[in-house]
Amino acid sequence: MKLSAFADVCLRTVMVLGAPGVGQLTSREVSELVGVPYNHVAKAVLELRTLGLIEVTRGRHGGAQMTEQGLAFSVGALLRRLDWREDVVDCTSHDSKGNCPLAGGCRLRLALQAAREAFYASLDSLTVKEICETSPAINLLPFPTVRHNV
């Protein structure tokens, strides 16, 4: 199973913001820490804020930080919300000839949907907090000075 690039950026963002001892970070700081362009991180921050995983403060001393709800969020549930694709494979318009001729009675499509759900289900018991606390890679990041809400 391959995650979308957007889901990948969102997971990287929550892992950085959810790391123990990290307060508020700007999107630019997160971008530099995870090696992803700023505009991609900014879109991820917007979506994560909409989902209630992070809170964002604007202004000079602004930034994003994890919420308690965000830390308790299931990784499987988060990936379900971030992956907007309906199917693992695109059965429509696969080439210039139109839809796949097998689409009407295809069992593979249903099997792939079940496999994707099984993938997400295997991550349901894992929380965002758990992936942040147990990742030794987080400790290797050169975090900027931690800012707490003023």
Phi and psi in radians as a Rosetta constraint file:
Dihedral C 1 N 2 CA 2 C 2 CIRCULARHARMONIC -1.923 0.35
Dihedral N 2 CA 2 C 2 N 3 CIRCULARHARMONIC 2.265 0.35
Dihedral C 2 N 3 CA 3 C 3 CIRCULARHARMONIC -1.380 0.35
Dihedral N 3 CA 3 C 3 N 4 CIRCULARHARMONIC 2.679 0.35
Dihedral C 3 N 4 CA 4 C 4 CIRCULARHARMONIC -1.221 0.35
Dihedral N 4 CA 4 C 4 N 5 CIRCULARHARMONIC 2.730 0.35
Dihedral C 4 N 5 CA 5 C 5 CIRCULARHARMONIC -1.045 0.35
Dihedral N 5 CA 5 C 5 N 6 CIRCULARHARMONIC -0.633 0.35
Dihedral C 5 N 6 CA 6 C 6 CIRCULARHARMONIC -1.139 0.35
Dihedral N 6 CA 6 C 6 N 7 CIRCULARHARMONIC -0.766 0.35
Dihedral C 6 N 7 CA 7 C 7 CIRCULARHARMONIC -1.092 0.35
Dihedral N 7 CA 7 C 7 N 8 CIRCULARHARMONIC -0.665 0.35
Dihedral C 7 N 8 CA 8 C 8 CIRCULARHARMONIC -1.067 0.35
Dihedral N 8 CA 8 C 8 N 9 CIRCULARHARMONIC -0.818 0.35
Dihedral C 8 N 9 CA 9 C 9 CIRCULARHARMONIC -1.113 0.35
Dihedral N 9 CA 9 C 9 N 10 CIRCULARHARMONIC -0.714 0.35
Dihedral C 9 N 10 CA 10 C 10 CIRCULARHARMONIC -1.092 0.35
Dihedral N 10 CA 10 C 10 N 11 CIRCULARHARMONIC -0.760 0.35
Dihedral C 10 N 11 CA 11 C 11 CIRCULARHARMONIC -1.123 0.35
Dihedral N 11 CA 11 C 11 N 12 CIRCULARHARMONIC -0.732 0.35
Dihedral C 11 N 12 CA 12 C 12 CIRCULARHARMONIC -1.065 0.35
Dihedral N 12 CA 12 C 12 N 13 CIRCULARHARMONIC -0.722 0.35
Dihedral C 12 N 13 CA 13 C 13 CIRCULARHARMONIC -1.114 0.35
Dihedral N 13 CA 13 C 13 N 14 CIRCULARHARMONIC -0.805 0.35
Dihedral C 13 N 14 CA 14 C 14 CIRCULARHARMONIC -1.202 0.35
Dihedral N 14 CA 14 C 14 N 15 CIRCULARHARMONIC -0.545 0.35
Dihedral C 14 N 15 CA 15 C 15 CIRCULARHARMONIC -1.165 0.35
Dihedral N 15 CA 15 C 15 N 16 CIRCULARHARMONIC -0.658 0.35
Dihedral C 15 N 16 CA 16 C 16 CIRCULARHARMONIC -1.271 0.35
Dihedral N 16 CA 16 C 16 N 17 CIRCULARHARMONIC -0.848 0.35
Dihedral C 16 N 17 CA 17 C 17 CIRCULARHARMONIC -1.191 0.35
Dihedral N 17 CA 17 C 17 N 18 CIRCULARHARMONIC -0.465 0.35
Dihedral C 17 N 18 CA 18 C 18 CIRCULARHARMONIC -1.580 0.35
Dihedral N 18 CA 18 C 18 N 19 CIRCULARHARMONIC -0.035 0.35
Dihedral C 18 N 19 CA 19 C 19 CIRCULARHARMONIC -1.080 0.35
Dihedral N 19 CA 19 C 19 N 20 CIRCULARHARMONIC 2.455 0.35
Dihedral C 19 N 20 CA 20 C 20 CIRCULARHARMONIC -0.971 0.35
Dihedral N 20 CA 20 C 20 N 21 CIRCULARHARMONIC 2.306 0.35
Dihedral C 20 N 21 CA 21 C 21 CIRCULARHARMONIC 1.497 0.35
Dihedral N 21 CA 21 C 21 N 22 CIRCULARHARMONIC -0.093 0.35
Dihedral C 21 N 22 CA 22 C 22 CIRCULARHARMONIC -1.472 0.35
Dihedral N 22 CA 22 C 22 N 23 CIRCULARHARMONIC 2.258 0.35
Dihedral C 22 N 23 CA 23 C 23 CIRCULARHARMONIC -1.644 0.35
Dihedral N 23 CA 23 C 23 N 24 CIRCULARHARMONIC -2.081 0.35
Dihedral C 23 N 24 CA 24 C 24 CIRCULARHARMONIC -1.655 0.35
Dihedral N 24 CA 24 C 24 N 25 CIRCULARHARMONIC 2.360 0.35
Dihedral C 24 N 25 CA 25 C 25 CIRCULARHARMONIC -2.292 0.35
Dihedral N 25 CA 25 C 25 N 26 CIRCULARHARMONIC 2.560 0.35
Dihedral C 25 N 26 CA 26 C 26 CIRCULARHARMONIC -1.399 0.35
Dihedral N 26 CA 26 C 26 N 27 CIRCULARHARMONIC 2.852 0.35
Dihedral C 26 N 27 CA 27 C 27 CIRCULARHARMONIC -1.064 0.35
Dihedral N 27 CA 27 C 27 N 28 CIRCULARHARMONIC -0.617 0.35
Dihedral C 27 N 28 CA 28 C 28 CIRCULARHARMONIC -1.147 0.35
Dihedral N 28 CA 28 C 28 N 29 CIRCULARHARMONIC -0.722 0.35
Dihedral C 28 N 29 CA 29 C 29 CIRCULARHARMONIC -1.129 0.35
Dihedral N 29 CA 29 C 29 N 30 CIRCULARHARMONIC -0.743 0.35
Dihedral C 29 N 30 CA 30 C 30 CIRCULARHARMONIC -1.085 0.35
Dihedral N 30 CA 30 C 30 N 31 CIRCULARHARMONIC -0.752 0.35
Dihedral C 30 N 31 CA 31 C 31 CIRCULARHARMONIC -0.994 0.35
Dihedral N 31 CA 31 C 31 N 32 CIRCULARHARMONIC -0.789 0.35
Dihedral C 31 N 32 CA 32 C 32 CIRCULARHARMONIC -1.179 0.35
Dihedral N 32 CA 32 C 32 N 33 CIRCULARHARMONIC -0.653 0.35
Dihedral C 32 N 33 CA 33 C 33 CIRCULARHARMONIC -1.193 0.35
Dihedral N 33 CA 33 C 33 N 34 CIRCULARHARMONIC -0.664 0.35
Dihedral C 33 N 34 CA 34 C 34 CIRCULARHARMONIC -1.737 0.35
Dihedral N 34 CA 34 C 34 N 35 CIRCULARHARMONIC -0.057 0.35
Dihedral C 34 N 35 CA 35 C 35 CIRCULARHARMONIC 1.212 0.35
Dihedral N 35 CA 35 C 35 N 36 CIRCULARHARMONIC 0.679 0.35
Dihedral C 35 N 36 CA 36 C 36 CIRCULARHARMONIC -2.189 0.35
Dihedral N 36 CA 36 C 36 N 37 CIRCULARHARMONIC 2.474 0.35
Dihedral C 36 N 37 CA 37 C 37 CIRCULARHARMONIC -0.937 0.35
Dihedral N 37 CA 37 C 37 N 38 CIRCULARHARMONIC 2.511 0.35
Dihedral C 37 N 38 CA 38 C 38 CIRCULARHARMONIC -0.937 0.35
Dihedral N 38 CA 38 C 38 N 39 CIRCULARHARMONIC -0.780 0.35
Dihedral C 38 N 39 CA 39 C 39 CIRCULARHARMONIC -1.115 0.35
Dihedral N 39 CA 39 C 39 N 40 CIRCULARHARMONIC -0.535 0.35
Dihedral C 39 N 40 CA 40 C 40 CIRCULARHARMONIC -1.226 0.35
Dihedral N 40 CA 40 C 40 N 41 CIRCULARHARMONIC -0.723 0.35
Dihedral C 40 N 41 CA 41 C 41 CIRCULARHARMONIC -1.159 0.35
Dihedral N 41 CA 41 C 41 N 42 CIRCULARHARMONIC -0.694 0.35
Dihedral C 41 N 42 CA 42 C 42 CIRCULARHARMONIC -1.049 0.35
Dihedral N 42 CA 42 C 42 N 43 CIRCULARHARMONIC -0.703 0.35
Dihedral C 42 N 43 CA 43 C 43 CIRCULARHARMONIC -1.169 0.35
Dihedral N 43 CA 43 C 43 N 44 CIRCULARHARMONIC -0.682 0.35
Dihedral C 43 N 44 CA 44 C 44 CIRCULARHARMONIC -1.121 0.35
Dihedral N 44 CA 44 C 44 N 45 CIRCULARHARMONIC -0.747 0.35
Dihedral C 44 N 45 CA 45 C 45 CIRCULARHARMONIC -1.067 0.35
Dihedral N 45 CA 45 C 45 N 46 CIRCULARHARMONIC -0.736 0.35
Dihedral C 45 N 46 CA 46 C 46 CIRCULARHARMONIC -1.063 0.35
Dihedral N 46 CA 46 C 46 N 47 CIRCULARHARMONIC -0.792 0.35
Dihedral C 46 N 47 CA 47 C 47 CIRCULARHARMONIC -1.175 0.35
Dihedral N 47 CA 47 C 47 N 48 CIRCULARHARMONIC -0.746 0.35
Dihedral C 47 N 48 CA 48 C 48 CIRCULARHARMONIC -1.134 0.35
Dihedral N 48 CA 48 C 48 N 49 CIRCULARHARMONIC -0.596 0.35
Dihedral C 48 N 49 CA 49 C 49 CIRCULARHARMONIC -1.161 0.35
Dihedral N 49 CA 49 C 49 N 50 CIRCULARHARMONIC -0.760 0.35
Dihedral C 49 N 50 CA 50 C 50 CIRCULARHARMONIC -1.047 0.35
Dihedral N 50 CA 50 C 50 N 51 CIRCULARHARMONIC -0.656 0.35
Dihedral C 50 N 51 CA 51 C 51 CIRCULARHARMONIC -1.369 0.35
Dihedral N 51 CA 51 C 51 N 52 CIRCULARHARMONIC -0.156 0.35
Dihedral C 51 N 52 CA 52 C 52 CIRCULARHARMONIC 1.482 0.35
Dihedral N 52 CA 52 C 52 N 53 CIRCULARHARMONIC 0.204 0.35
Dihedral C 52 N 53 CA 53 C 53 CIRCULARHARMONIC -1.393 0.35
Dihedral N 53 CA 53 C 53 N 54 CIRCULARHARMONIC -0.521 0.35
Dihedral C 53 N 54 CA 54 C 54 CIRCULARHARMONIC -2.279 0.35
Dihedral N 54 CA 54 C 54 N 55 CIRCULARHARMONIC 2.782 0.35
Dihedral C 54 N 55 CA 55 C 55 CIRCULARHARMONIC -2.059 0.35
Dihedral N 55 CA 55 C 55 N 56 CIRCULARHARMONIC 2.525 0.35
Dihedral C 55 N 56 CA 56 C 56 CIRCULARHARMONIC -2.119 0.35
Dihedral N 56 CA 56 C 56 N 57 CIRCULARHARMONIC 2.307 0.35
Dihedral C 56 N 57 CA 57 C 57 CIRCULARHARMONIC -1.967 0.35
Dihedral N 57 CA 57 C 57 N 58 CIRCULARHARMONIC 2.255 0.35
Dihedral C 57 N 58 CA 58 C 58 CIRCULARHARMONIC -1.599 0.35
Dihedral N 58 CA 58 C 58 N 59 CIRCULARHARMONIC 2.870 0.35
Dihedral C 58 N 59 CA 59 C 59 CIRCULARHARMONIC 1.845 0.35
Dihedral N 59 CA 59 C 59 N 60 CIRCULARHARMONIC -3.005 0.35
Dihedral C 59 N 60 CA 60 C 60 CIRCULARHARMONIC -1.027 0.35
Dihedral N 60 CA 60 C 60 N 61 CIRCULARHARMONIC -0.707 0.35
Dihedral C 60 N 61 CA 61 C 61 CIRCULARHARMONIC -1.832 0.35
Dihedral N 61 CA 61 C 61 N 62 CIRCULARHARMONIC 0.492 0.35
Dihedral C 61 N 62 CA 62 C 62 CIRCULARHARMONIC -1.469 0.35
Dihedral N 62 CA 62 C 62 N 63 CIRCULARHARMONIC 3.107 0.35
Dihedral C 62 N 63 CA 63 C 63 CIRCULARHARMONIC 2.781 0.35
Dihedral N 63 CA 63 C 63 N 64 CIRCULARHARMONIC -3.018 0.35
Dihedral C 63 N 64 CA 64 C 64 CIRCULARHARMONIC -2.056 0.35
Dihedral N 64 CA 64 C 64 N 65 CIRCULARHARMONIC 2.568 0.35
Dihedral C 64 N 65 CA 65 C 65 CIRCULARHARMONIC -2.587 0.35
Dihedral N 65 CA 65 C 65 N 66 CIRCULARHARMONIC 2.707 0.35
Dihedral C 65 N 66 CA 66 C 66 CIRCULARHARMONIC -1.210 0.35
Dihedral N 66 CA 66 C 66 N 67 CIRCULARHARMONIC 2.584 0.35
Dihedral C 66 N 67 CA 67 C 67 CIRCULARHARMONIC -1.709 0.35
Dihedral N 67 CA 67 C 67 N 68 CIRCULARHARMONIC 2.868 0.35
Dihedral C 67 N 68 CA 68 C 68 CIRCULARHARMONIC -1.077 0.35
Dihedral N 68 CA 68 C 68 N 69 CIRCULARHARMONIC -0.679 0.35
Dihedral C 68 N 69 CA 69 C 69 CIRCULARHARMONIC -1.077 0.35
Dihedral N 69 CA 69 C 69 N 70 CIRCULARHARMONIC -0.684 0.35
Dihedral C 69 N 70 CA 70 C 70 CIRCULARHARMONIC -1.136 0.35
Dihedral N 70 CA 70 C 70 N 71 CIRCULARHARMONIC -0.710 0.35
Dihedral C 70 N 71 CA 71 C 71 CIRCULARHARMONIC -1.171 0.35
Dihedral N 71 CA 71 C 71 N 72 CIRCULARHARMONIC -0.533 0.35
Dihedral C 71 N 72 CA 72 C 72 CIRCULARHARMONIC -1.522 0.35
Dihedral N 72 CA 72 C 72 N 73 CIRCULARHARMONIC -0.094 0.35
Dihedral C 72 N 73 CA 73 C 73 CIRCULARHARMONIC -1.178 0.35
Dihedral N 73 CA 73 C 73 N 74 CIRCULARHARMONIC 2.462 0.35
Dihedral C 73 N 74 CA 74 C 74 CIRCULARHARMONIC -1.285 0.35
Dihedral N 74 CA 74 C 74 N 75 CIRCULARHARMONIC 2.365 0.35
Dihedral C 74 N 75 CA 75 C 75 CIRCULARHARMONIC -1.123 0.35
Dihedral N 75 CA 75 C 75 N 76 CIRCULARHARMONIC -0.695 0.35
Dihedral C 75 N 76 CA 76 C 76 CIRCULARHARMONIC -1.077 0.35
Dihedral N 76 CA 76 C 76 N 77 CIRCULARHARMONIC -0.792 0.35
Dihedral C 76 N 77 CA 77 C 77 CIRCULARHARMONIC -1.123 0.35
Dihedral N 77 CA 77 C 77 N 78 CIRCULARHARMONIC -0.675 0.35
Dihedral C 77 N 78 CA 78 C 78 CIRCULARHARMONIC -1.098 0.35
Dihedral N 78 CA 78 C 78 N 79 CIRCULARHARMONIC -0.792 0.35
Dihedral C 78 N 79 CA 79 C 79 CIRCULARHARMONIC -1.138 0.35
Dihedral N 79 CA 79 C 79 N 80 CIRCULARHARMONIC -0.623 0.35
Dihedral C 79 N 80 CA 80 C 80 CIRCULARHARMONIC -1.055 0.35
Dihedral N 80 CA 80 C 80 N 81 CIRCULARHARMONIC -0.687 0.35
Dihedral C 80 N 81 CA 81 C 81 CIRCULARHARMONIC -1.329 0.35
Dihedral N 81 CA 81 C 81 N 82 CIRCULARHARMONIC -0.478 0.35
Dihedral C 81 N 82 CA 82 C 82 CIRCULARHARMONIC -1.503 0.35
Dihedral N 82 CA 82 C 82 N 83 CIRCULARHARMONIC -0.383 0.35
Dihedral C 82 N 83 CA 83 C 83 CIRCULARHARMONIC -1.699 0.35
Dihedral N 83 CA 83 C 83 N 84 CIRCULARHARMONIC 1.797 0.35
Dihedral C 83 N 84 CA 84 C 84 CIRCULARHARMONIC -1.535 0.35
Dihedral N 84 CA 84 C 84 N 85 CIRCULARHARMONIC -0.040 0.35
Dihedral C 84 N 85 CA 85 C 85 CIRCULARHARMONIC -1.183 0.35
Dihedral N 85 CA 85 C 85 N 86 CIRCULARHARMONIC 2.396 0.35
Dihedral C 85 N 86 CA 86 C 86 CIRCULARHARMONIC -1.423 0.35
Dihedral N 86 CA 86 C 86 N 87 CIRCULARHARMONIC -0.590 0.35
Dihedral C 86 N 87 CA 87 C 87 CIRCULARHARMONIC -2.216 0.35
Dihedral N 87 CA 87 C 87 N 88 CIRCULARHARMONIC 2.678 0.35
Dihedral C 87 N 88 CA 88 C 88 CIRCULARHARMONIC -1.191 0.35
Dihedral N 88 CA 88 C 88 N 89 CIRCULARHARMONIC -0.650 0.35
Dihedral C 88 N 89 CA 89 C 89 CIRCULARHARMONIC -2.028 0.35
Dihedral N 89 CA 89 C 89 N 90 CIRCULARHARMONIC 2.641 0.35
Dihedral C 89 N 90 CA 90 C 90 CIRCULARHARMONIC -1.635 0.35
Dihedral N 90 CA 90 C 90 N 91 CIRCULARHARMONIC 1.903 0.35
Dihedral C 90 N 91 CA 91 C 91 CIRCULARHARMONIC -1.555 0.35
Dihedral N 91 CA 91 C 91 N 92 CIRCULARHARMONIC -0.033 0.35
Dihedral C 91 N 92 CA 92 C 92 CIRCULARHARMONIC -1.979 0.35
Dihedral N 92 CA 92 C 92 N 93 CIRCULARHARMONIC 2.531 0.35
Dihedral C 92 N 93 CA 93 C 93 CIRCULARHARMONIC 0.859 0.35
Dihedral N 93 CA 93 C 93 N 94 CIRCULARHARMONIC 0.807 0.35
Dihedral C 93 N 94 CA 94 C 94 CIRCULARHARMONIC -1.280 0.35
Dihedral N 94 CA 94 C 94 N 95 CIRCULARHARMONIC -0.308 0.35
Dihedral C 94 N 95 CA 95 C 95 CIRCULARHARMONIC -2.733 0.35
Dihedral N 95 CA 95 C 95 N 96 CIRCULARHARMONIC -2.992 0.35
Dihedral C 95 N 96 CA 96 C 96 CIRCULARHARMONIC -1.212 0.35
Dihedral N 96 CA 96 C 96 N 97 CIRCULARHARMONIC -0.196 0.35
Dihedral C 96 N 97 CA 97 C 97 CIRCULARHARMONIC -1.495 0.35
Dihedral N 97 CA 97 C 97 N 98 CIRCULARHARMONIC -0.149 0.35
Dihedral C 97 N 98 CA 98 C 98 CIRCULARHARMONIC 1.918 0.35
Dihedral N 98 CA 98 C 98 N 99 CIRCULARHARMONIC -2.691 0.35
Dihedral C 98 N 99 CA 99 C 99 CIRCULARHARMONIC -1.149 0.35
Dihedral N 99 CA 99 C 99 N 100 CIRCULARHARMONIC 2.779 0.35
Dihedral C 99 N 100 CA 100 C 100 CIRCULARHARMONIC -1.128 0.35
Dihedral N 100 CA 100 C 100 N 101 CIRCULARHARMONIC 2.283 0.35
Dihedral C 100 N 101 CA 101 C 101 CIRCULARHARMONIC -1.186 0.35
Dihedral N 101 CA 101 C 101 N 102 CIRCULARHARMONIC -0.252 0.35
Dihedral C 101 N 102 CA 102 C 102 CIRCULARHARMONIC -1.621 0.35
Dihedral N 102 CA 102 C 102 N 103 CIRCULARHARMONIC -0.075 0.35
Dihedral C 102 N 103 CA 103 C 103 CIRCULARHARMONIC -1.003 0.35
Dihedral N 103 CA 103 C 103 N 104 CIRCULARHARMONIC -0.604 0.35
Dihedral C 103 N 104 CA 104 C 104 CIRCULARHARMONIC -1.078 0.35
Dihedral N 104 CA 104 C 104 N 105 CIRCULARHARMONIC -0.693 0.35
Dihedral C 104 N 105 CA 105 C 105 CIRCULARHARMONIC -2.180 0.35
Dihedral N 105 CA 105 C 105 N 106 CIRCULARHARMONIC 0.467 0.35
Dihedral C 105 N 106 CA 106 C 106 CIRCULARHARMONIC -1.349 0.35
Dihedral N 106 CA 106 C 106 N 107 CIRCULARHARMONIC 2.155 0.35
Dihedral C 106 N 107 CA 107 C 107 CIRCULARHARMONIC -1.555 0.35
Dihedral N 107 CA 107 C 107 N 108 CIRCULARHARMONIC -0.371 0.35
Dihedral C 107 N 108 CA 108 C 108 CIRCULARHARMONIC -1.092 0.35
Dihedral N 108 CA 108 C 108 N 109 CIRCULARHARMONIC -0.725 0.35
Dihedral C 108 N 109 CA 109 C 109 CIRCULARHARMONIC -0.994 0.35
Dihedral N 109 CA 109 C 109 N 110 CIRCULARHARMONIC -0.810 0.35
Dihedral C 109 N 110 CA 110 C 110 CIRCULARHARMONIC -1.156 0.35
Dihedral N 110 CA 110 C 110 N 111 CIRCULARHARMONIC -0.665 0.35
Dihedral C 110 N 111 CA 111 C 111 CIRCULARHARMONIC -1.142 0.35
Dihedral N 111 CA 111 C 111 N 112 CIRCULARHARMONIC -0.679 0.35
Dihedral C 111 N 112 CA 112 C 112 CIRCULARHARMONIC -1.196 0.35
Dihedral N 112 CA 112 C 112 N 113 CIRCULARHARMONIC -0.635 0.35
Dihedral C 112 N 113 CA 113 C 113 CIRCULARHARMONIC -1.107 0.35
Dihedral N 113 CA 113 C 113 N 114 CIRCULARHARMONIC -0.728 0.35
Dihedral C 113 N 114 CA 114 C 114 CIRCULARHARMONIC -1.157 0.35
Dihedral N 114 CA 114 C 114 N 115 CIRCULARHARMONIC -0.657 0.35
Dihedral C 114 N 115 CA 115 C 115 CIRCULARHARMONIC -1.147 0.35
Dihedral N 115 CA 115 C 115 N 116 CIRCULARHARMONIC -0.700 0.35
Dihedral C 115 N 116 CA 116 C 116 CIRCULARHARMONIC -1.121 0.35
Dihedral N 116 CA 116 C 116 N 117 CIRCULARHARMONIC -0.753 0.35
Dihedral C 116 N 117 CA 117 C 117 CIRCULARHARMONIC -1.110 0.35
Dihedral N 117 CA 117 C 117 N 118 CIRCULARHARMONIC -0.668 0.35
Dihedral C 117 N 118 CA 118 C 118 CIRCULARHARMONIC -1.124 0.35
Dihedral N 118 CA 118 C 118 N 119 CIRCULARHARMONIC -0.659 0.35
Dihedral C 118 N 119 CA 119 C 119 CIRCULARHARMONIC -1.054 0.35
Dihedral N 119 CA 119 C 119 N 120 CIRCULARHARMONIC -0.875 0.35
Dihedral C 119 N 120 CA 120 C 120 CIRCULARHARMONIC -1.105 0.35
Dihedral N 120 CA 120 C 120 N 121 CIRCULARHARMONIC -0.731 0.35
Dihedral C 120 N 121 CA 121 C 121 CIRCULARHARMONIC -1.062 0.35
Dihedral N 121 CA 121 C 121 N 122 CIRCULARHARMONIC -0.593 0.35
Dihedral C 121 N 122 CA 122 C 122 CIRCULARHARMONIC -1.197 0.35
Dihedral N 122 CA 122 C 122 N 123 CIRCULARHARMONIC -0.298 0.35
Dihedral C 122 N 123 CA 123 C 123 CIRCULARHARMONIC -1.795 0.35
Dihedral N 123 CA 123 C 123 N 124 CIRCULARHARMONIC -0.031 0.35
Dihedral C 123 N 124 CA 124 C 124 CIRCULARHARMONIC -1.096 0.35
Dihedral N 124 CA 124 C 124 N 125 CIRCULARHARMONIC -0.608 0.35
Dihedral C 124 N 125 CA 125 C 125 CIRCULARHARMONIC -1.419 0.35
Dihedral N 125 CA 125 C 125 N 126 CIRCULARHARMONIC -0.160 0.35
Dihedral C 125 N 126 CA 126 C 126 CIRCULARHARMONIC -1.619 0.35
Dihedral N 126 CA 126 C 126 N 127 CIRCULARHARMONIC 2.254 0.35
Dihedral C 126 N 127 CA 127 C 127 CIRCULARHARMONIC -1.726 0.35
Dihedral N 127 CA 127 C 127 N 128 CIRCULARHARMONIC 2.820 0.35
Dihedral C 127 N 128 CA 128 C 128 CIRCULARHARMONIC -1.015 0.35
Dihedral N 128 CA 128 C 128 N 129 CIRCULARHARMONIC -0.723 0.35
Dihedral C 128 N 129 CA 129 C 129 CIRCULARHARMONIC -1.018 0.35
Dihedral N 129 CA 129 C 129 N 130 CIRCULARHARMONIC -0.701 0.35
Dihedral C 129 N 130 CA 130 C 130 CIRCULARHARMONIC -1.148 0.35
Dihedral N 130 CA 130 C 130 N 131 CIRCULARHARMONIC -0.675 0.35
Dihedral C 130 N 131 CA 131 C 131 CIRCULARHARMONIC -1.309 0.35
Dihedral N 131 CA 131 C 131 N 132 CIRCULARHARMONIC -0.372 0.35
Dihedral C 131 N 132 CA 132 C 132 CIRCULARHARMONIC -1.437 0.35
Dihedral N 132 CA 132 C 132 N 133 CIRCULARHARMONIC -0.704 0.35
Dihedral C 132 N 133 CA 133 C 133 CIRCULARHARMONIC -1.298 0.35
Dihedral N 133 CA 133 C 133 N 134 CIRCULARHARMONIC -0.562 0.35
Dihedral C 133 N 134 CA 134 C 134 CIRCULARHARMONIC -1.700 0.35
Dihedral N 134 CA 134 C 134 N 135 CIRCULARHARMONIC 0.034 0.35
Dihedral C 134 N 135 CA 135 C 135 CIRCULARHARMONIC -1.560 0.35
Dihedral N 135 CA 135 C 135 N 136 CIRCULARHARMONIC 1.903 0.35
Dihedral C 135 N 136 CA 136 C 136 CIRCULARHARMONIC -1.139 0.35
Dihedral N 136 CA 136 C 136 N 137 CIRCULARHARMONIC -0.393 0.35
Dihedral C 136 N 137 CA 137 C 137 CIRCULARHARMONIC -1.130 0.35
Dihedral N 137 CA 137 C 137 N 138 CIRCULARHARMONIC -0.539 0.35
Dihedral C 137 N 138 CA 138 C 138 CIRCULARHARMONIC -1.034 0.35
Dihedral N 138 CA 138 C 138 N 139 CIRCULARHARMONIC -0.675 0.35
Dihedral C 138 N 139 CA 139 C 139 CIRCULARHARMONIC -1.174 0.35
Dihedral N 139 CA 139 C 139 N 140 CIRCULARHARMONIC -0.310 0.35
Dihedral C 139 N 140 CA 140 C 140 CIRCULARHARMONIC -1.513 0.35
Dihedral N 140 CA 140 C 140 N 141 CIRCULARHARMONIC -0.210 0.35
Dihedral C 140 N 141 CA 141 C 141 CIRCULARHARMONIC -1.277 0.35
Dihedral N 141 CA 141 C 141 N 142 CIRCULARHARMONIC 2.442 0.35
Dihedral C 141 N 142 CA 142 C 142 CIRCULARHARMONIC -1.449 0.35
Dihedral N 142 CA 142 C 142 N 143 CIRCULARHARMONIC 1.326 0.35
Dihedral C 142 N 143 CA 143 C 143 CIRCULARHARMONIC -1.062 0.35
Dihedral N 143 CA 143 C 143 N 144 CIRCULARHARMONIC 2.443 0.35
Dihedral C 143 N 144 CA 144 C 144 CIRCULARHARMONIC -1.247 0.35
Dihedral N 144 CA 144 C 144 N 145 CIRCULARHARMONIC 3.058 0.35
Dihedral C 144 N 145 CA 145 C 145 CIRCULARHARMONIC -0.983 0.35
Dihedral N 145 CA 145 C 145 N 146 CIRCULARHARMONIC 2.270 0.35
Dihedral C 145 N 146 CA 146 C 146 CIRCULARHARMONIC -1.289 0.35
Dihedral N 146 CA 146 C 146 N 147 CIRCULARHARMONIC 2.278 0.35
Dihedral C 146 N 147 CA 147 C 147 CIRCULARHARMONIC -1.967 0.35
Dihedral N 147 CA 147 C 147 N 148 CIRCULARHARMONIC 2.315 0.35
Dihedral C 147 N 148 CA 148 C 148 CIRCULARHARMONIC -1.848 0.35
Dihedral N 148 CA 148 C 148 N 149 CIRCULARHARMONIC 2.745 0.35
Dihedral C 148 N 149 CA 149 C 149 CIRCULARHARMONIC -0.955 0.35
Dihedral N 149 CA 149 C 149 N 150 CIRCULARHARMONIC 2.366 0.35
